[in-house]
Amino acid sequence: MLFAALLTACNREYAPKPKGYNRLILPEAEYQLSPDTLPYRFEYSQHARFQKDTSWIRERHWVEIYYPELKATIHITYKKINGSDKLLKEYLEDAYVLTSKHQIKAYAIEETLVKTPSGKTAVIAELEGEVPSQFQFTITDSVRNFLRGAVYFNVKVQNDSLAPAIDYVKKDAMHLINTMNWR
């Protein structure tokens, strides 16, 4: 009787549990000024590290704003225009091409042209889908300075589970854009 009970007690049907996601506890937004050693200044999150660009193609005034808890980075590249319409056009075209490379996986790319509170022109590109960069932007005064930024997450998780972190870093990037000043 015990042997019969053991045989019938085992259930061979296996029902996997749905995949769960880690809970993100995001801190309140607090900002600080970037170092004054660059030709631009802005406010960035106190929960992020300001560091030199680590890419192999880095240039002098390129930086990264790294969020260690989120494994996210805002890559910032800067170029001087020096009144050259040709350079401005080239930098804008490069930024457009870099954003367009995400079209393979993007469901949508929405670009918005905005004026910052200090009168700078910014183009903001929001990308939807399983793309490596969900938010990119350019800021220029159209005469002397050009800055490009891109948000990247260094994790292998689907964007729907990262949505709170993506929104958090997007808000910080928008704050950066709105507090940008040339030196």
C-alpha positions in Angstrom: 0.0 0.0 0.0 2.9 2.4 0.8 4.5 1.6 -2.5 1.3 2.3 -4.4 0.9 5.6 -2.6 4.4 6.7 -3.6 3.8 5.8 -7.2 0.6 7.8 -7.4 2.0 10.8 -5.4 4.6 11.7 -8.0 3.3 14.0 -10.7 5.4 13.9 -13.9 3.7 17.0 -15.4 6.0 20.0 -15.0 4.7 23.5 -15.1 7.5 26.1 -15.3 7.0 29.3 -13.3 6.9 32.5 -15.2 10.2 34.5 -15.4 10.5 37.1 -12.7 12.4 40.4 -12.8 14.5 42.0 -10.1 12.8 44.8 -8.3 14.6 48.2 -8.9 14.6 50.7 -6.1 15.4 54.0 -7.7 16.7 56.8 -5.6 15.3 60.3 -5.6 16.8 62.6 -8.2 19.6 64.8 -6.9 22.0 66.7 -9.1 25.5 68.1 -9.0 27.5 70.3 -11.4 30.0 68.7 -13.8 33.7 69.6 -13.5 34.7 73.0 -14.8 37.6 71.6 -16.8 35.5 71.0 -19.9 34.2 73.5 -22.5 30.6 72.8 -21.2 28.9 72.3 -17.9 25.7 70.7 -16.9 24.0 69.0 -13.9 24.1 65.3 -13.6 22.9 62.7 -11.0 24.6 62.4 -7.7 24.0 58.7 -8.0 26.2 58.5 -11.0 30.0 58.7 -11.6 31.5 61.3 -13.9 34.4 59.7 -15.7 36.5 60.1 -18.8 35.4 58.2 -21.9 36.7 54.7 -22.0 36.3 53.9 -25.7 39.2 53.4 -28.0 38.2 56.4 -30.2 37.8 58.8 -27.3 38.7 62.5 -27.7 39.8 65.1 -25.2 36.4 66.3 -24.0 34.4 63.1 -24.2 33.0 61.8 -20.9 30.7 59.1 -19.5 28.2 59.4 -16.8 28.0 55.9 -15.3 25.2 54.6 -13.0 26.8 51.6 -11.2 23.6 50.4 -9.7 21.7 50.3 -13.0 24.7 49.4 -15.2 23.8 52.4 -17.4 26.0 55.0 -19.1 25.3 58.3 -20.8 28.1 58.7 -23.3 28.9 62.3 -24.1 30.9 63.4 -27.1 31.8 67.0 -27.8 33.1 68.8 -30.9 34.0 72.4 -31.7 32.3 73.9 -34.7 34.1 77.3 -34.8 31.5 78.8 -37.1 31.8 76.2 -39.8 28.4 75.2 -41.4 30.2 72.3 -43.0 31.3 70.9 -39.6 27.9 71.4 -38.1 26.2 69.6 -41.0 28.8 66.7 -40.7 28.3 66.3 -37.0 24.5 66.3 -37.3 24.6 63.8 -40.1 27.0 61.5 -38.0 24.5 61.7 -35.1 21.6 60.9 -37.4 23.5 57.9 -38.9 24.4 56.6 -35.4 20.8 56.7 -34.3 19.6 55.1 -37.6 21.8 52.1 -37.0 19.3 51.0 -34.4 16.5 50.8 -37.0 17.2 47.0 -37.3 15.7 46.3 -33.9 13.7 49.5 -33.2 10.0 49.5 -33.4 10.0 53.2 -33.6 12.4 56.2 -33.5 10.7 59.4 -32.4 12.8 62.6 -32.9 11.8 65.9 -31.3 13.4 69.3 -31.8 13.4 71.4 -28.7 14.8 74.7 -27.4 16.4 74.5 -23.9 15.6 77.1 -21.3 19.0 78.8 -22.1 18.1 79.0 -25.9 20.2 76.0 -27.2 18.7 73.7 -29.9 18.5 70.0 -28.9 17.3 67.1 -31.0 16.1 64.2 -28.9 15.6 60.7 -30.3 13.7 58.2 -28.3 14.0 54.6 -29.5 11.5 51.8 -28.8 12.2 48.1 -29.0 15.0 45.8 -28.0 17.7 48.4 -28.9 21.0 49.0 -27.1 20.4 52.7 -26.8 16.9 53.9 -25.9 17.6 57.7 -25.7 20.0 59.8 -27.8 20.4 63.6 -28.1 22.4 66.4 -29.7 22.8 70.0 -28.4 24.3 72.8 -30.3 24.5 76.6 -30.4 24.9 76.2 -34.2 28.0 78.4 -34.1 30.8 77.1 -31.8 29.7 73.9 -29.9 28.2 70.5 -30.7 27.5 67.9 -28.1 26.0 64.4 -28.5 24.7 62.0 -25.9 23.5 58.4 -25.9 22.1 56.3 -23.1 23.3 52.6 -23.0 22.5 49.8 -20.5 25.2 47.1 -20.2 22.8 44.3 -19.3 21.2 41.4 -21.1 17.6 42.0 -20.0 14.6 42.9 -22.1 13.7 46.5 -22.2 10.2 46.0 -20.7 11.8 44.8 -17.5 14.2 47.8 -17.6 11.5 50.3 -18.2 11.7 52.0 -14.8 15.5 52.3 -15.1 15.2 53.6 -18.7 12.7 56.2 -17.6 14.9 57.2 -14.7 18.0 57.7 -16.8 16.0 59.5 -19.5 14.8 62.0 -16.9 18.4 62.6 -15.8 19.4 63.0 -19.5 16.6 65.6 -19.9 17.9 67.4 -16.8 21.4 67.4 -18.3 20.1 68.9 -21.6 18.1 71.6 -19.8 21.0 72.6 -17.6 23.7 72.6 -20.4 25.9 75.7 -20.7 28.9 76.3 -22.9 32.0 77.8 -21.3 
